[in-house]
């Protein structure tokens, strides 16, 4: 669930602003210096799984984003971002064929001066997968190191609605080793959810990672944990990964493991942590006491094409629900800002008697 301002209201304000500006000068002057960016992506998808509860299904996945960064003065900018709210797959055919619901998910002011950056307004929520928050954040760069801190006084993520979130972070490099770390604490919510009891969902979360390159091999390690204070329950997940290129073929490998309580370490239950393995039916963070590995290979096909093949497998120590996933992709970079692709995924979950197959034809334009 996301927090948005309705498009109709924002459009009215924008039109009113442009009308007012136009009376004082030309429209060209009104939009001078405005940085417009975004993307449009459309995925036509078909899912086949002949179990009793899931039959063949056709759907789409649309994502549209439009962002404008407007200079206020030499040190302040205003950012407004429109994002498609109904961009996820849906079993409801009427939603798949309906008009888009373009709404605002970022509306903030940014102050930048001498390595100091401060944001105030509606922005991305820390340690979530695209959640929004009202709040403030400040960061300062010292050479190769950046320190950040923030306070979110309201959020729209499913698990921390109305909670206060305070966080600090550090990122940078020491010699050839890059590092990042984020610590967040959640408090003051009376909402019943999985972060704790029905009266208190306080929690502490830590995410950290390091990476480097040795003799042409990229190496990385990540760790994430979340302690739900009221439930005295701690979930954690770690991973190690490596990648290199041999004779034009890029090879990669990753291994990740949850602790016995599970690996759901993001504040909104999402799976974008640096340690997570997620592909097809496999989402390691949701599997409790489990581990998984991911192997990948990609190779250039001609001047504009890339073929990829990935295999992921998870083993659950607490249940007989092991999952194997194979995904094949072909990407064609027609131009620097337009990519068309094909994707095929087959998932074999021990919990089902039949395999599930997903077919995708997609295209993405960025600007």
LINJO-V188210 format. One record per residue. N is the residue number from 1. RES is the residue in one small letter. OMEGA is omega in whole degrees, -180 to 180 (999 if undefined). NEAR is the number of other ideal C-beta (glycine too) atoms within 12 Angstrom. Layout:
BEGIN
{{N,RES,OMEGA,NEAR} {N,RES,OMEGA,NEAR}}
END
This chain:
BEGIN
{{1,x,-177,21} {2,x,178,31} {3,x,-174,33} {4,x,165,28} {5,x,-177,28} {6,x,-178,17} {7,x,-177,24} {8,x,180,15} {9,x,-179,15} {10,x,179,26} {11,x,179,19} {12,x,179,14} {13,x,-179,18} {14,x,179,26} {15,x,179,14} {16,x,-180,14} {17,x,179,22} {18,x,179,22} {19,x,-180,14} {20,x,-179,14} {21,x,-177,20} {22,x,179,16} {23,x,-179,13} {24,x,-179,12} {25,x,-176,13} {26,x,177,12} {27,x,178,16} {28,x,178,12} {29,x,-177,14} {30,x,-177,19} {31,x,-179,20} {32,x,178,13} {33,x,180,17} {34,x,180,25} {35,x,-179,19} {36,x,177,19} {37,x,178,19} {38,x,178,25} {39,x,173,25} {40,x,179,26} {41,x,178,26} {42,x,178,25} {43,x,172,28} {44,x,-170,23} {45,x,173,27} {46,x,180,24} {47,x,179,31} {48,x,174,21} {49,x,-171,26} {50,x,173,16} {51,x,-176,19} {52,x,-173,9} {53,x,-179,13} {54,x,177,21} {55,x,179,15} {56,x,-174,17} {57,x,175,24} {58,x,-178,22} {59,x,172,27} {60,x,174,30} {61,x,-178,28} {62,x,174,32} {63,x,178,29} {64,x,178,29} {65,x,179,30} {66,x,-177,31} {67,x,176,26} {68,x,175,26} {69,x,-172,25} {70,x,177,27} {71,x,177,19} {72,x,172,17} {73,x,-175,14} {74,x,-175,10} {75,x,-175,15} {76,x,172,21} {77,x,174,27} {78,x,-179,27} {79,x,174,32} {80,x,-178,36} {81,x,175,35} {82,x,-179,33} {83,x,179,36} {84,x,-176,32} {85,x,-178,30} {86,x,-175,26} {87,x,-179,29} {88,x,175,23} {89,x,179,23} {90,x,174,22} {91,x,-179,15} {92,x,-178,14} {93,x,-180,13} {94,x,177,11} {95,x,-180,21} {96,x,-178,25} {97,x,-174,14} {98,x,176,15} {99,x,-178,14} {100,x,-180,23} {101,x,-176,23} {102,x,-176,27} {103,x,-177,31} {104,x,177,34} {105,x,172,40} {106,x,175,35} {107,x,-171,33} {108,x,171,33} {109,x,-179,26} {110,x,176,29} {111,x,180,26} {112,x,-179,23} {113,x,173,17} {114,x,178,11} {115,x,178,17} {116,x,178,19} {117,x,178,27} {118,x,179,27} {119,x,178,32} {120,x,178,25} {121,x,178,32} {122,x,-174,35} {123,x,179,36} {124,x,179,35} {125,x,-177,42} {126,x,177,41} {127,x,174,45} {128,x,178,39} {129,x,177,26} {130,x,176,33} {131,x,180,36} {132,x,177,37} {133,x,166,43} {134,x,-179,30} {135,x,180,32} {136,x,174,27} {137,x,180,37} {138,x,175,25} {139,x,-179,28} {140,x,180,24} {141,x,177,19} {142,x,-178,15} {143,x,-179,11} {144,x,-175,17} {145,x,177,20} {146,x,176,26} {147,x,-177,25} {148,x,175,29} {149,x,-180,26} {150,x,176,35} {151,x,178,30} {152,x,-176,42} {153,x,168,24} {154,x,-179,25} {155,x,179,42} {156,x,-179,32} {157,x,-170,37} {158,x,-172,28} {159,x,-176,35} {160,x,178,45} {161,x,178,31} {162,x,179,26} {163,x,170,40} {164,x,179,28} {165,x,175,46} {166,x,-176,29} {167,x,173,38} {168,x,-178,27} {169,x,176,29} {170,x,178,28} {171,x,179,26} {172,x,-179,23} {173,x,175,18} {174,x,-173,15} {175,x,-178,12} {176,x,-177,15} {177,x,175,18} {178,x,-179,26} {179,x,172,27} {180,x,178,28} {181,x,178,28} {182,x,176,39} {183,x,-179,28} {184,x,175,43} {185,x,-178,31} {186,x,-178,43} {187,x,169,26} {188,x,174,25} {189,x,176,32} {190,x,-178,19} {191,x,177,25} {192,x,176,18} {193,x,-172,30} {194,x,178,28} {195,x,180,44} {196,x,-177,29} {197,x,-179,20} {198,x,-178,14} {199,x,-177,16} {200,x,178,22} {201,x,178,37} {202,x,-178,31} {203,x,173,43} {204,x,-179,32} {205,x,178,43} {206,x,175,35} {207,x,-178,37} {208,x,179,30} {209,x,174,30} {210,x,178,29} {211,x,179,27} {212,x,176,22} {213,x,-179,19} {214,x,177,15} {215,x,178,10} {216,x,179,14} {217,x,177,19} {218,x,-178,24} {219,x,179,25} {220,x,176,30} {221,x,-179,26} {222,x,176,35} {223,x,178,31} {224,x,178,43} {225,x,174,34} {226,x,179,45} {227,x,178,29} {228,x,-168,34} {229,x,-176,22} {230,x,-177,24} {231,x,-177,22} {232,x,-176,14} {233,x,179,25} {234,x,175,24} {235,x,179,40} {236,x,180,33} {237,x,175,46} {238,x,178,33} {239,x,171,37} {240,x,-177,27} {241,x,179,30} {242,x,178,27} {243,x,178,26} {244,x,178,22} {245,x,180,18} {246,x,177,14} {247,x,177,10} {248,x,179,14} {249,x,177,19} {250,x,-178,25} {251,x,180,25} {252,x,178,29} {253,x,180,26} {254,x,176,34} {255,x,-179,26} {256,x,-178,41} {257,x,172,33} {258,x,168,39} {259,x,-173,30} {260,x,179,19} {261,x,180,25} {262,x,-177,34} {263,x,-180,42} {264,x,-171,40} {265,x,178,48} {266,x,-175,43} {267,x,-180,50} {268,x,179,40} {269,x,-179,32} {270,x,-172,27} {271,x,-177,31} {272,x,178,26} {273,x,-178,40} {274,x,-179,36} {275,x,-171,41} {276,x,168,42} {277,x,-177,44} {278,x,178,35} {279,x,-179,35} {280,x,-179,34} {281,x,-176,36} {282,x,170,40} {283,x,-171,35} {284,x,-176,44} {285,x,-177,39} {286,x,-172,30} {287,x,177,41} {288,x,-178,26} {289,x,-173,24} {290,x,174,35} {291,x,-179,33} {292,x,172,41} {293,x,-178,29} {294,x,178,36} {295,x,-178,27} {296,x,176,29} {297,x,177,27} {298,x,-178,26} {299,x,178,21} {300,x,177,20} {301,x,-174,18} {302,x,-177,13} {303,x,-172,10} {304,x,-176,18} {305,x,175,20} {306,x,176,25} {307,x,-179,26} {308,x,175,29} {309,x,-179,27} {310,x,177,32} {311,x,179,29} {312,x,-180,37} {313,x,178,31} {314,x,176,42} {315,x,-179,27} {316,x,-177,28} {317,x,-175,19} {318,x,-177,18} {319,x,178,18} {320,x,-179,14} {321,x,178,23} {322,x,-175,26} {323,x,174,38} {324,x,-177,29} {325,x,172,35} {326,x,178,30} {327,x,177,33} {328,x,-180,27} {329,x,167,30} {330,x,-180,26} {331,x,177,26} {332,x,-179,23} {333,x,-175,22} {334,x,176,17} {335,x,-176,15} {336,x,-178,10} {337,x,178,15} {338,x,-177,20} {339,x,174,25} {340,x,-175,25} {341,x,173,29} {342,x,-179,26} {343,x,177,30} {344,x,-179,27} {345,x,173,34} {346,x,-177,29} {347,x,179,34} {348,x,-177,26} {349,x,-180,28} {350,x,-179,21} {351,x,-180,22} {352,x,-179,21} {353,x,-179,14} {354,x,175,21} {355,x,176,25} {356,x,-180,32} {357,x,179,27} {358,x,178,35} {359,x,-177,25} {360,x,167,31} {361,x,-174,23} {362,x,176,27} {363,x,-180,28} {364,x,177,28} {365,x,178,22} {366,x,-180,21} {367,x,999,17}}
END
